[in-house]
Every structure is written in structure tokens, then in C-alpha cells.
Amino acid sequence: MLVRVRDRLFGEKINETARLSNVSIRFARPTELERLTIEEKPDLIILDLEEEPEEYLKLIRRFKTSKLDSTPRIVGYLSHVNVALREQALQAGCDVVLPRSTFSRDLSQILKTNSR
């Protein structure tokens, strides 16, 4: 699982939840996402959609329009008031777009459901 967040404290929450859930995650640098290829795809990508919206929308489209049998599940989160970005992410192919509070509340289940 690959995670990209801008808020370090929230990143620590994700890391701790993953540890307690016995799920392995890796935090990505922005440049890693740009170089991520279809062949090197993780099972799950978690994105703070407000960090770099245009880049992340391109990344989502690239994975979701690939011809592979299996694409990574992409879960994005954002502020509940950012309705336009939510719609853009869903149209790009993001599997789930949640308000930050819901993502935080359901994080353990999201990680467990997507771990292989």
C-alpha cells in the first residue's frame, strides 16, 4: 500500500493505525508518484487529494485507463466542503473519495479491506 499525505501528524495517525492493524504501508514522496508505473502498482494508493489535485487526477486517470486486468484501488480524502474536487476525482476513476473525518474514522477498515 502506498500513501501520500501532506499533513505529517495525519500521516502518523495513518502509520499507527496500519501498525495496529498489522498492515504494511509505505509513504511516498511526490516524485515517486510521478514515476510510479503500471507494472509497479501497489494494491492500494491513499491520496490527500488537496495536496496536488491536478497531479493526482492525472495519476488516477493513468491507472484507471490502463489495459491491465487489475488496477490499484485508489482512496482519496479531502475537506468535506471541496465538492468540485470530489466530483473530479470520481470522474477520473478514484474508487472512493471521502471527507477527511470519515476517512479518519474508517481508516482501520479501509486498510484491512485492501490488504493482501
N, C-alpha and C positions, 0 to 999 in steps of 0.2 A: 504494500500500500504506500502510496506517495501522497504527501501532504504539503501544501503550500499555504502558509498563513503570514500575515503581516504583523499581527499582534503577538509579541513574544509571550506575554502572560497567557493568552488564549492557547498558544502553541504548547505551553507547559501543561495546560489542562488536557489537551488532546493527548499529549505524550503520557501523562499519568493515567488517563482513562485507558489508553491502549495497554499500558503495563499491567494495570489491574485486570484487564480483560484477557491478558495473555495473548495479545495480538501484536505482531511485528509491524512497525511503520517506519517510514524514512521521510525526513523533512528535506524538501528540495530547495535548492537555490533557484532564483528566477532564470538564470542561464541554463540550468538543467532542463527546465520545462521547454525551452526553445529547441533544445537538441533531442528531446525525447522522441524516439522513433516508434513507429507502429510495431516493429519487431521487438522492441524493448519494453513493451507496455506493461504496466503494473495491473493488478486485479482491480484496484480502486484508486481513484485520484480524488482528493479532497481539496477544494479551492475556496479561498476567500475571494469571492468574485469582485469585490470592490477594490482589491489591491491593484490589479491591472486588467480592467474589464475587456478591453479590445484584444489584448494578447490571449487572454483566457478563452474568449469566444472563438478566436482562431484555432486554439488548441482543441477545444471541444469539437468544432466542425471537422478538423483534420482526423480525429479519431473516429467520430461517428459516421463519416462518409467513406471510411476505408472499406475495402472489399473483404476484410477478414471475417472469419466465422465468429470470432469473439472479440469484442472491444472492451476496454476497461469501463467499469461503472464509474460515472463521474457524479460526485455530490458537491454541490456548491452551496455556500451560505452567504447571506448579506443582511443588511439592515431591512427591517420589515417595511420601511417606507420606500424602498427602492424598487417599486413595482415595474418600471420600464426595464431595468436591467434583469429582473427576474424573468420577464417575458422573452427578452433577447436570449438569455441563457437556455431557456426551454426550447425556443425555436432553433437554436444552434445544435441541440441534441443532448444537453445536460440531463441526466437521468432524474435527478432530484435537486430542487432548489428550495432551500429552507431559510426562514428567518433565523438569525443567529441564536435567538433564545430557544427555538425548537431544536435546532442542530445541537446546541449545548445539552439540552435536556435528553435528547435521544442518542447522543454520541456513542454510548456503550453498545447499544443495539445496532447502530449503523456499522460499527467496527466488527462486531461479532457476525453479523449477517453477511458481510463481504469478505471475511477471512477465509482463506482456503487452506 
